[in-house]
Amino acid sequence: MKALDKKGTLRFFRYVSVGVSTFLFDMLLLYIATTLLGVPYYVSTPIAFLIAMTINYLISRRFVFTGTERKIHHGYMYYVVLGVSAASVITGLVTILVEHVGFNYLVARTIVSGLVGIFGYLFNLYFNFKVVGKHG
């Protein structure tokens, strides 16, 4: 049982590593679009997220959720549905933190990412990739 726990923990740390990397890419895209190109943050936030999310899916499928039996196009469809939902929640929460609390858009996006990331891991582990209990 201890080996399964270690492998599950390793999967989680791989997920966090991929997530942090693609999150930093997301933030770079958000910064470039908003600050350098002048795109409003409520437009650039979901666009940057969806681009980074696609990259995250491809990397996660290969290195985090190994052993999935779900076909890539089916898994990506679920990932996109989750991603569009998450983009809506992220944009809404970022807007609230910016407009009503006075946070900088990058700070707000960072805060919101932690909450969404935890939910995303659990959704993918149990539903999308269906690899809970399988350790690869």
Backbone as CSV, one residue per row, in Angstrom:
resi,resn,N_x,N_y,N_z,CA_x,CA_y,CA_z,C_x,C_y,C_z
1,MET,0.818,-1.194,0.000,0.000,0.000,0.000,0.860,1.255,0.000
2,LYS,1.997,1.199,0.692,2.867,2.362,0.769,3.404,2.750,-0.616
3,ALA,3.684,1.771,-1.478,4.165,2.061,-2.833,3.108,2.803,-3.635
4,LEU,1.842,2.418,-3.460,0.762,3.115,-4.167,0.661,4.550,-3.696
5,ASP,0.823,4.781,-2.389,0.772,6.135,-1.866,1.915,6.985,-2.432
6,LYS,3.101,6.392,-2.523,4.247,7.113,-3.080,4.014,7.462,-4.548
7,LYS,3.461,6.517,-5.287,3.205,6.777,-6.705,2.110,7.823,-6.887
8,GLY,1.094,7.769,-6.049,0.041,8.785,-6.100,0.586,10.161,-5.763
9,THR,1.471,10.208,-4.784,2.106,11.474,-4.399,2.981,11.987,-5.537
10,LEU,3.713,11.085,-6.168,4.548,11.480,-7.309,3.683,12.062,-8.432
11,ARG,2.541,11.432,-8.700,1.627,11.942,-9.728,1.178,13.359,-9.372
12,PHE,0.830,13.565,-8.116,0.380,14.890,-7.692,1.487,15.926,-7.894
13,PHE,2.723,15.584,-7.534,3.825,16.527,-7.713,4.122,16.783,-9.189
14,ARG,3.961,15.778,-10.019,4.097,15.997,-11.466,3.005,16.956,-11.947
15,TYR,1.783,16.745,-11.455,0.663,17.624,-11.815,0.969,19.062,-11.408
16,VAL,1.462,19.251,-10.194,1.789,20.587,-9.712,2.893,21.203,-10.574
17,SER,3.912,20.420,-10.918,5.013,20.930,-11.751,4.521,21.376,-13.121
18,VAL,3.705,20.540,-13.747,3.143,20.900,-15.054,2.230,22.110,-14.900
19,GLY,1.414,22.095,-13.858,0.486,23.201,-13.627,1.190,24.523,-13.392
20,VAL,2.237,24.509,-12.587,2.987,25.742,-12.322,3.643,26.238,-13.607
21,SER,4.218,25.328,-14.377,4.870,25.725,-15.632,3.881,26.342,-16.616
22,THR,2.748,25.686,-16.795,1.769,26.224,-17.745,1.077,27.460,-17.175
23,PHE,0.972,27.546,-15.842,0.434,28.758,-15.227,1.360,29.950,-15.497
24,LEU,2.663,29.741,-15.364,3.610,30.827,-15.651,3.510,31.261,-17.117
25,PHE,3.325,30.295,-18.002,3.117,30.619,-19.415,1.818,31.409,-19.587
26,ASP,0.768,30.986,-18.910,-0.522,31.680,-18.906,-0.329,33.131,-18.454
27,MET,0.403,33.319,-17.354,0.628,34.671,-16.823,1.443,35.528,-17.801
28,LEU,2.403,34.918,-18.473,3.183,35.643,-19.472,2.283,36.106,-20.613
29,LEU,1.447,35.201,-21.111,0.500,35.581,-22.164,-0.447,36.673,-21.689
30,LEU,-0.942,36.542,-20.468,-1.851,37.538,-19.899,-1.170,38.897,-19.803
31,TYR,0.053,38.915,-19.323,0.810,40.166,-19.200,1.050,40.807,-20.561
32,ILE,1.503,40.008,-21.514,1.773,40.534,-22.857,0.499,41.108,-23.469
33,ALA,-0.580,40.355,-23.396,-1.830,40.811,-24.006,-2.372,42.052,-23.312
34,THR,-2.368,42.054,-21.986,-2.992,43.146,-21.244,-2.100,44.376,-21.163
35,THR,-0.885,44.193,-20.729,-0.011,45.338,-20.483,0.657,45.848,-21.756
36,LEU,1.155,44.950,-22.570,1.891,45.392,-23.756,0.992,45.669,-24.956
37,LEU,-0.079,44.865,-25.107,-0.948,45.031,-26.276,-2.238,45.793,-25.969
38,GLY,-2.517,46.027,-24.699,-3.685,46.816,-24.322,-5.022,46.096,-24.394
39,VAL,-5.012,44.768,-24.420,-6.257,44.002,-24.432,-6.834,44.051,-23.012
40,PRO,-8.118,44.327,-22.842,-8.694,44.346,-21.491,-8.499,43.001,-20.789
41,TYR,-8.197,43.049,-19.494,-7.896,41.816,-18.747,-9.051,40.820,-18.786
42,TYR,-10.276,41.286,-18.860,-11.411,40.369,-18.883,-11.559,39.675,-20.235
43,VAL,-10.816,40.108,-21.234,-10.751,39.415,-22.522,-9.490,38.549,-22.572
44,SER,-8.373,39.106,-22.123,-7.109,38.373,-22.197,-7.020,37.241,-21.178
45,THR,-7.720,37.347,-20.049,-7.665,36.293,-19.031,-8.149,34.946,-19.566
46,PRO,-9.359,34.864,-20.139,-9.788,33.541,-20.636,-8.993,33.060,-21.844
47,ILE,-8.554,33.978,-22.703,-7.782,33.568,-23.881,-6.449,32.957,-23.458
48,ALA,-5.731,33.647,-22.575,-4.443,33.127,-22.100,-4.628,31.797,-21.393
49,PHE,-5.680,31.698,-20.589,-5.945,30.461,-19.854,-6.215,29.305,-20.807
50,LEU,-7.044,29.513,-21.805,-7.400,28.415,-22.718,-6.200,27.949,-23.552
51,ILE,-5.323,28.857,-23.923,-4.102,28.469,-24.644,-3.212,27.624,-23.728
52,ALA,-2.983,28.116,-22.518,-2.136,27.382,-21.567,-2.772,26.049,-21.185
53,MET,-4.095,26.018,-21.089,-4.808,24.800,-20.733,-4.590,23.705,-21.782
54,THR,-4.573,24.072,-23.046,-4.349,23.095,-24.106,-2.949,22.494,-23.984
55,ILE,-1.976,23.329,-23.728,-0.609,22.843,-23.541,-0.544,21.947,-22.305
56,ASN,-1.227,22.367,-21.245,-1.268,21.581,-20.018,-1.866,20.199,-20.270
57,TYR,-2.925,20.130,-21.054,-3.558,18.842,-21.349,-2.571,17.884,-22.016
58,LEU,-1.881,18.373,-23.025,-0.960,17.513,-23.768,0.177,17.009,-22.891
59,ILE,0.720,17.895,-22.073,1.808,17.485,-21.182,1.280,16.551,-20.090
60,SER,0.137,16.894,-19.511,-0.431,16.073,-18.429,-0.782,14.678,-18.902
61,ARG,-1.313,14.595,-20.087,-1.681,13.285,-20.627,-0.447,12.394,-20.738
62,ARG,0.653,12.971,-21.135,1.878,12.210,-21.371,2.649,11.901,-20.088
63,PHE,2.707,12.878,-19.158,3.606,12.734,-18.015,2.928,12.632,-16.651
64,VAL,1.665,13.010,-16.538,1.007,12.991,-15.236,0.001,11.855,-15.136
65,PHE,-0.922,11.823,-16.068,-2.009,10.849,-16.018,-1.737,9.686,-16.963
66,THR,-0.551,9.100,-16.809,-0.186,7.953,-17.630,-1.092,6.787,-17.272
67,GLY,-1.372,5.974,-18.208,-2.222,4.822,-17.967,-3.686,5.081,-18.254
68,THR,-4.014,6.288,-18.720,-5.406,6.562,-19.049,-5.829,5.705,-20.237
69,GLU,-7.042,5.248,-20.185,-7.576,4.456,-21.292,-8.468,5.305,-22.194
70,ARG,-8.676,6.549,-21.821,-9.523,7.439,-22.608,-8.760,7.915,-23.849
71,LYS,-9.409,7.856,-24.983,-8.806,8.324,-26.234,-8.505,9.822,-26.118
72,ILE,-7.465,10.268,-26.829,-7.005,11.648,-26.697,-8.098,12.658,-27.070
73,HIS,-8.857,12.402,-28.126,-9.867,13.384,-28.537,-11.037,13.424,-27.555
74,HIS,-11.384,12.296,-26.930,-12.433,12.303,-25.905,-11.951,13.039,-24.659
75,GLY,-10.733,12.736,-24.253,-10.169,13.387,-23.077,-10.038,14.886,-23.278
76,TYR,-9.621,15.275,-24.474,-9.480,16.710,-24.739,-10.844,17.395,-24.726
77,MET,-11.878,16.713,-25.207,-13.221,17.288,-25.181,-13.640,17.574,-23.737
78,TYR,-13.423,16.618,-22.840,-13.743,16.844,-21.428,-12.890,17.977,-20.862
79,TYR,-11.637,17.995,-21.243,-10.718,19.023,-20.769,-11.184,20.405,-21.234
80,VAL,-11.652,20.499,-22.472,-12.140,21.779,-22.997,-13.403,22.217,-22.252
81,VAL,-14.312,21.276,-22.012,-15.527,21.623,-21.257,-15.143,22.136,-19.870
82,LEU,-14.248,21.421,-19.214,-13.765,21.883,-17.915,-13.068,23.229,-18.065
83,GLY,-12.263,23.370,-19.106,-11.507,24.597,-19.316,-12.385,25.809,-19.570
84,VAL,-13.420,25.641,-20.370,-14.336,26.754,-20.636,-15.073,27.126,-19.351
85,SER,-15.490,26.119,-18.611,-16.137,26.386,-17.322,-15.172,27.091,-16.382
86,ALA,-13.956,26.576,-16.306,-12.941,27.178,-15.437,-12.605,28.596,-15.890
87,ALA,-12.523,28.818,-17.200,-12.227,30.162,-17.712,-13.315,31.150,-17.298
88,SER,-14.557,30.693,-17.308,-15.667,31.550,-16.874,-15.548,31.885,-15.385
89,VAL,-15.274,30.863,-14.579,-15.121,31.074,-13.134,-13.908,31.967,-12.861
90,ILE,-12.790,31.670,-13.520,-11.568,32.449,-13.331,-11.807,33.910,-13.697
91,THR,-12.401,34.139,-14.858,-12.638,35.515,-15.307,-13.571,36.244,-14.346
92,GLY,-14.625,35.549,-13.904,-15.551,36.168,-12.955,-14.883,36.523,-11.641
93,LEU,-14.115,35.582,-11.087,-13.448,35.838,-9.814,-12.357,36.898,-9.944
94,VAL,-11.610,36.869,-11.041,-10.589,37.899,-11.263,-11.260,39.266,-11.372
95,THR,-12.354,39.347,-12.092,-13.073,40.613,-12.242,-13.550,41.131,-10.882
96,ILE,-14.085,40.241,-10.057,-14.534,40.654,-8.717,-13.359,41.181,-7.897
97,LEU,-12.235,40.434,-7.921,-11.077,40.862,-7.138,-10.479,42.174,-7.647
98,VAL,-10.522,42.400,-8.951,-9.976,43.639,-9.515,-10.942,44.811,-9.290
99,GLU,-12.185,44.617,-9.681,-13.161,45.720,-9.672,-13.686,46.060,-8.277
100,HIS,-13.859,45.056,-7.431,-14.509,45.296,-6.143,-13.567,45.261,-4.944
101,VAL,-12.439,44.595,-5.101,-11.494,44.506,-3.994,-10.267,45.377,-4.250
102,GLY,-10.000,45.677,-5.516,-8.891,46.558,-5.863,-7.562,45.879,-6.100
103,PHE,-7.570,44.562,-6.343,-6.330,43.847,-6.609,-5.838,44.138,-8.022
104,ASN,-4.534,44.034,-8.197,-3.936,44.045,-9.525,-4.392,42.777,-10.245
105,TYR,-4.600,42.850,-11.562,-5.117,41.697,-12.303,-4.209,40.482,-12.225
106,LEU,-2.892,40.665,-12.155,-1.978,39.523,-12.056,-2.043,38.877,-10.667
107,VAL,-2.180,39.685,-9.639,-2.320,39.155,-8.275,-3.637,38.389,-8.162
108,ALA,-4.706,38.978,-8.677,-6.018,38.328,-8.638,-5.976,36.989,-9.371
109,ARG,-5.339,36.961,-10.534,-5.256,35.730,-11.322,-4.470,34.658,-10.581
110,THR,-3.428,35.050,-9.872,-2.617,34.107,-9.107,-3.431,33.491,-7.969
111,ILE,-4.175,34.298,-7.259,-5.005,33.809,-6.152,-6.036,32.807,-6.667
112,VAL,-6.711,33.163,-7.728,-7.774,32.323,-8.274,-7.219,31.006,-8.818
113,SER,-6.006,31.021,-9.341,-5.433,29.814,-9.948,-5.292,28.667,-8.959
114,GLY,-4.955,28.962,-7.720,-4.805,27.905,-6.730,-6.101,27.153,-6.482
115,LEU,-7.174,27.892,-6.372,-8.484,27.269,-6.145,-8.901,26.409,-7.330
116,VAL,-8.742,26.940,-8.510,-9.145,26.224,-9.719,-8.242,25.019,-9.966
117,GLY,-6.968,25.140,-9.649,-6.017,24.046,-9.855,-6.337,22.811,-9.037
118,ILE,-6.734,22.997,-7.798,-7.087,21.857,-6.945,-8.306,21.128,-7.509
119,PHE,-9.330,21.871,-7.876,-10.517,21.258,-8.459,-10.167,20.532,-9.759
120,GLY,-9.336,21.151,-10.599,-8.943,20.546,-11.873,-8.222,19.224,-11.686
121,TYR,-7.343,19.150,-10.695,-6.628,17.899,-10.440,-7.606,16.785,-10.081
122,LEU,-8.498,17.071,-9.169,-9.457,16.050,-8.737,-10.380,15.624,-9.871
123,PHE,-10.839,16.579,-10.677,-11.699,16.269,-11.816,-10.973,15.343,-12.793
124,ASN,-9.733,15.670,-13.107,-8.975,14.865,-14.066,-8.595,13.498,-13.508
125,LEU,-8.236,13.452,-12.246,-7.857,12.192,-11.617,-9.026,11.207,-11.595
126,TYR,-10.185,11.674,-11.194,-11.329,10.781,-11.010,-12.209,10.630,-12.243
127,PHE,-12.333,11.684,-13.043,-13.315,11.628,-14.125,-12.685,11.589,-15.519
128,ASN,-11.898,12.561,-15.854,-11.408,12.653,-17.230,-10.434,11.531,-17.577
129,PHE,-9.318,11.460,-16.885,-8.336,10.442,-17.195,-8.638,9.108,-16.501
130,LYS,-9.446,9.159,-15.467,-9.878,7.964,-14.728,-8.702,7.084,-14.330
131,VAL,-7.722,7.683,-13.707,-6.535,6.908,-13.322,-6.389,6.794,-11.817
132,VAL,-7.391,7.202,-11.057,-7.292,7.052,-9.607,-7.116,5.570,-9.294
133,GLY,-6.153,5.272,-8.439,-5.863,3.878,-8.110,-4.882,3.221,-9.073
134,LYS,-4.682,3.819,-10.242,-3.697,3.324,-11.218,-2.502,4.254,-11.092
135,HIS,-1.352,3.709,-10.961,-0.184,4.564,-10.810,0.814,4.242,-11.903
136,GLY,1.076,5.286,-12.700,2.019,5.091,-13.793,3.149,6.031,-13.742
